[in-house]
Amino acid sequence: MTEPDQRRRRLLYRATHRGTHETDLLVGGFVARHLSSLTPEQLDELEIILDYPDTDLADWLTGRQPIPADAAQPLLRRMRAEAAG
C-alpha cells in the first residue's frame, strides 16, 4: 500500500471512529463520500478538522453554533454546507 493510500485509510478510520455517534455520521459520512477526491491540501485540512473535539464539530456541522473564524477552513465549511442539506 502506498503512503497516500495509507494516509487516506488512517483518515477514514479517524473520521468514522470519533467517539460520538452523531459526529461519526456527520464527519465520517462526509469523509467516506469524498475521501478519494480530496487533494493533498484538503487532506491536510482534514487532519486539522479531525483534531477538534466532537462536541465542537457536531455543533458547527449542525448549525447549533457558528464555525469560529479561526476554524473556518474551506473543507469544514463544505462539510457544514453538505450537512445542512
SESELUM-357578 format. One record per residue (C-alpha): chain; x, y, z; residue number from 1. Coordinates in pm, whole numbers. Example, Ala and Ser with C-alpha at 12.3 -4.5 7.8 and 13.67 -1.06 7.14 Angstrom:
BEGIN
+--------+--------+--------+--------+-----+
: cadena :   east :  north :     up : num :
+--------+--------+--------+--------+-----+
:      A :   1230 :   -450 :    780 :   1 :
:      A :   1367 :   -106 :    714 :   2 :
+--------+--------+--------+--------+-----+
END
This chain:
BEGIN
+--------+--------+--------+--------+-----+
: cadena :   east :  north :     up : num :
+--------+--------+--------+--------+-----+
:      A :      0 :      0 :      0 :   1 :
:      A :    136 :    341 :    -92 :   2 :
:      A :    185 :    623 :    157 :   3 :
:      A :   -107 :    830 :     17 :   4 :
:      A :   -333 :    524 :     42 :   5 :
:      A :   -226 :    462 :    400 :   6 :
:      A :   -292 :    823 :    487 :   7 :
:      A :   -642 :    812 :    339 :   8 :
:      A :   -717 :    487 :    518 :   9 :
:      A :   -598 :    632 :    852 :  10 :
:      A :   -805 :    948 :    800 :  11 :
:      A :  -1115 :    746 :    717 :  12 :
:      A :  -1071 :    545 :   1036 :  13 :
:      A :  -1028 :    860 :   1244 :  14 :
:      A :  -1334 :   1019 :   1083 :  15 :
:      A :  -1560 :    719 :   1143 :  16 :
:      A :  -1444 :    636 :   1498 :  17 :
:      A :  -1486 :    974 :   1667 :  18 :
:      A :  -1647 :    867 :   1991 :  19 :
:      A :  -1996 :   1007 :   1944 :  20 :
:      A :  -2246 :    857 :   1704 :  21 :
:      A :  -2361 :   1195 :   1572 :  22 :
:      A :  -2009 :   1305 :   1480 :  23 :
:      A :  -1926 :    963 :   1335 :  24 :
:      A :  -2219 :   1011 :   1099 :  25 :
:      A :  -2156 :   1375 :   1013 :  26 :
:      A :  -1779 :   1368 :    975 :  27 :
:      A :  -1735 :   1003 :    883 :  28 :
:      A :  -2012 :   1011 :    627 :  29 :
:      A :  -1864 :   1315 :    455 :  30 :
:      A :  -1515 :   1167 :    453 :  31 :
:      A :  -1637 :    830 :    325 :  32 :
:      A :  -1817 :   1001 :     36 :  33 :
:      A :  -1537 :   1239 :    -64 :  34 :
:      A :  -1207 :   1092 :     54 :  35 :
:      A :  -1097 :    960 :   -283 :  36 :
:      A :  -1133 :   1302 :   -446 :  37 :
:      A :   -966 :   1515 :   -177 :  38 :
:      A :   -641 :   1685 :   -275 :  39 :
:      A :   -329 :   1659 :    -58 :  40 :
:      A :   -402 :   2011 :     69 :  41 :
:      A :   -757 :   1910 :    162 :  42 :
:      A :   -619 :   1606 :    342 :  43 :
:      A :   -404 :   1846 :    545 :  44 :
:      A :   -720 :   2043 :    629 :  45 :
:      A :   -899 :   1721 :    722 :  46 :
:      A :   -625 :   1629 :    967 :  47 :
:      A :   -672 :   1964 :   1141 :  48 :
:      A :  -1051 :   1921 :   1144 :  49 :
:      A :  -1021 :   1577 :   1300 :  50 :
:      A :   -825 :   1727 :   1589 :  51 :
:      A :  -1126 :   1934 :   1700 :  52 :
:      A :  -1341 :   1794 :   1982 :  53 :
:      A :  -1653 :   1603 :   1883 :  54 :
:      A :  -1882 :   1846 :   2061 :  55 :
:      A :  -1744 :   2143 :   1866 :  56 :
:      A :  -1765 :   1961 :   1532 :  57 :
:      A :  -2121 :   1845 :   1597 :  58 :
:      A :  -2230 :   2197 :   1696 :  59 :
:      A :  -2062 :   2356 :   1393 :  60 :
:      A :  -2182 :   2099 :   1139 :  61 :
:      A :  -2541 :   2104 :   1261 :  62 :
:      A :  -2552 :   2482 :   1281 :  63 :
:      A :  -2609 :   2491 :   1658 :  64 :
:      A :  -2302 :   2713 :   1677 :  65 :
:      A :  -2129 :   2916 :   1405 :  66 :
:      A :  -1789 :   2796 :   1291 :  67 :
:      A :  -1532 :   3027 :   1454 :  68 :
:      A :  -1323 :   3232 :   1213 :  69 :
:      A :  -1001 :   3059 :   1318 :  70 :
:      A :  -1152 :   2718 :   1233 :  71 :
:      A :  -1343 :   2814 :    918 :  72 :
:      A :  -1133 :   2627 :    666 :  73 :
:      A :  -1285 :   2567 :    322 :  74 :
:      A :  -1324 :   2193 :    384 :  75 :
:      A :  -1504 :   2247 :    715 :  76 :
:      A :  -1738 :   2498 :    550 :  77 :
:      A :  -1803 :   2243 :    274 :  78 :
:      A :  -1882 :   1978 :    537 :  79 :
:      A :  -2124 :   2221 :    704 :  80 :
:      A :  -2296 :   2304 :    376 :  81 :
:      A :  -2343 :   1935 :    298 :  82 :
:      A :  -2473 :   1861 :    647 :  83 :
:      A :  -2727 :   2142 :    611 :  84 :
:      A :  -2862 :   1969 :    302 :  85 :
+--------+--------+--------+--------+-----+
END
